[in-house]
Amino acid sequence: MKTKKFLLQEKDIPTAWYNIAADMENKPRPILNPATKEPLREEDLYPLFAKELAHQELNATDAWIEIPEGVRDMYKIWRPTPLVRAYGLEKALDTPAHIYFKNESISPVGSHKLNSALAQAYFCKKEGVTNITTETGAGQWGAAMSYAAKAFGLELAVYMVKISYHQKPYRRSIMQTFGAQVIASPSMSTKAGRQILTDHPNYQGSLGTAISEAVELAIQTPNCKYTLGSVLNHVMLHQSVIGLEAEKQMEMAGEYPDIVIGCFGGGSNFSGISFPFLRHKLTEGKDIRIIAAEPASCPKLTRGQFQYDFGDEAGYTPLIPMFTLGHTFSPAHIHAGGLRYHGAGAIVSQLHKDKLMEAVDIPQLDTFDAATLFARVEGIIPAPESAHAIAATIREAQQAREEGKQKVILFNLSGHGLIDMAAYDQYFAGDLTNFDLTDEEVEKNIAGLEKII
Ligand SMILES: *Cc1c(COP(=O)(O)O)cnc(C)c1O
């Protein structure tokens, strides 16, 4: 019988995270203070983030950073995750390619986000923090942070974009089940929220507003820090456990990937699966292709510009060097809510600029075609976000068939879609559309960016 799953044991959970910045010849440019345009120092980040996380954020010298025992212990709840050979998908595509996926959907909250949420909660707890805040759009990050906060005995306040709070009640219930306080944003609990509600009483909220509220509450509450689920360097670092495990599992399978693929929102699961492999390219000159799969309606890597920009819509965060569509870019309401983000993290952006990786953009209907095929042949209903990686994998596998080449493809299944069935319903009813962006629409918000680079 052919081996379907490659399984590691608890003792194989990585003992150190991999920090790719240390191995990059061109380091990511520094994060800047928006007022002075001076690089931020570690201490500048202390009011918002736990000190250890601030240190990790700016660390471009240590390739390996020890995973504390307390975090590894929590990882044991569901890690190591399986590496699976997608025989069903290979057969359906009649491709000579060998397709593998790393199944991050088996985490208690159904996505990879818990890998970083637990680490962030741990470092906050360790320095005596009692309360944390965060924001969530579609709810995946909020769900992960809720469990992580509870696990380390922290109180969590989640600002959830008001429209999602009402439209995605199950993610809200999940957060409440884990004991978090979930507040629809904009709210009356902060100055930023009250201001917006005074001006626009019916405003349904945005991620930008939710970030402002979460940051304001963190700064004003004693012993309170703010947490973020993607984009930042320390989040990419924590997610490296995905690729480090996959590296060992590919060895068990006796293969090495020619192509590694991840879907792309702010870059955390993509970095997680790909950086440990990209490391072989940077340090040993290994020939490997790394592909980020982003939505055609939010194409920062394929059509955006490399420039300093804010991390949030409202412009409250430091300036980050990134491929961006402009922080005021408002992506179409595709169902892959976790990919509706205007920019990419600093490390990924530098790697992309240096042509060490590639990006493709995928129209919404292709992602649901891919998701449905995958569900039927592999038995797992993927998150709409993860379906972008599946669609990109299918393209490569079809290409391999046309060329008659036997390639090895590895992709990350970042999450399952069991709480996204309303999106599948719309797809089956023929109510989903693609969103084409004209060059004018892409350039409109980019044109407003200050030309710092
Ligand atoms: C949040 C999320 C993403 C996108 O975020 P990244 O930081 O780009 O990984 C992708 N897939 C799932 C399942 C998510 O929850």
The ligand as an ORCA input file, in Angstrom:
! r2SCAN-3c Opt
* xyz 0 1
  C      -5.687     34.430      8.097
  C      -5.638     33.311      7.143
  C      -4.872     33.376      5.952
  C      -4.138     34.601      5.522
  O      -3.169     35.092      6.371
  P      -1.602     34.928      6.102
  O      -0.986     35.729      7.175
  O      -1.292     35.465      4.733
  O      -1.300     33.486      6.200
  C      -4.834     32.259      5.140
  N      -5.515     31.135      5.437
  C      -6.259     31.037      6.566
  C      -6.989     29.766      6.838
  C      -6.345     32.112      7.459
  O      -7.073     32.007      8.564
*
